[in-house]
Amino acid sequence: SKQKINRFVGSIGAFIGFLVFIAYIPQIIANLQGSKGQPFSAFAAVSCLIWVIYGWTKEPKKDWILIFPNAAGVILGGLTFLTSL
């Protein structure tokens, strides 16, 4: 059914989205070792925060497929930004 396809594709998208933000970890490590990067990850963190809020307030139920990877984006994008300063 369309709902099963939607859930399957959404789950793949959420997993890939999570991997995108895991990719920030090497930059965070480099920032902490003194190789400061650009602080543009702040935009990613804010964008992810908006999607987390959207998914959290979605009716009739929360949209965990949006919340999960974007929460990682808020945390890792925020850490990348903070360590780049």
C-alpha positions in Angstrom: 0.0 0.0 0.0 1.0 3.6 -0.3 1.4 4.0 3.4 3.9 1.1 3.6 5.9 2.6 0.7 5.8 6.0 2.3 7.1 4.6 5.6 9.8 2.6 3.8 11.1 5.5 1.7 10.8 7.9 4.7 12.8 5.5 6.9 15.6 5.3 4.2 15.5 9.1 4.0 15.8 9.5 7.7 18.7 7.1 7.9 20.5 8.9 5.1 19.7 12.2 6.7 21.3 10.9 10.0 24.4 9.9 8.1 24.7 13.4 6.6 25.0 14.9 10.0 27.3 12.1 11.3 29.6 13.4 8.6 30.1 16.5 10.7 32.1 14.5 13.3 35.5 14.7 11.5 35.0 18.5 11.2 34.3 18.8 14.9 37.4 16.8 15.7 39.5 18.9 13.3 38.0 22.1 14.9 38.9 20.8 18.4 42.5 20.1 17.2 42.9 23.7 16.0 42.0 23.5 12.3 39.0 25.9 12.5 36.4 25.5 9.8 33.7 28.0 8.6 30.8 28.5 11.0 28.2 28.0 8.3 26.9 24.8 10.0 24.9 27.2 12.2 22.5 27.5 9.2 22.1 23.7 9.1 21.5 23.5 12.8 18.7 26.2 12.6 17.2 24.5 9.6 17.1 21.2 11.4 15.6 22.8 14.5 12.7 24.2 12.4 12.1 20.6 11.0 12.2 19.1 14.5 9.6 21.7 15.7 7.5 20.9 12.6 7.7 17.2 13.1 7.0 17.5 16.9 3.9 19.6 16.3 2.5 17.6 13.4 -1.0 16.4 13.8 -2.5 13.9 14.4 0.8 12.5 15.6 4.5 13.4 15.8 6.5 12.7 12.6 9.5 10.7 14.0 10.9 10.2 10.5 11.6 14.0 10.4 12.4 14.4 14.1 15.1 11.8 14.4 17.7 12.8 11.7 17.0 16.5 12.2 17.6 16.3 16.0 21.0 14.8 15.1 21.5 17.8 12.8 20.6 20.3 15.6 23.2 18.6 17.9 26.0 18.0 15.5 25.5 21.1 13.4 25.5 23.1 16.7 28.6 21.4 17.9 30.3 22.0 14.5 29.4 25.7 14.7 30.5 26.1 18.4 33.8 24.3 17.8 34.5 26.4 14.7 34.6 29.7 16.6 
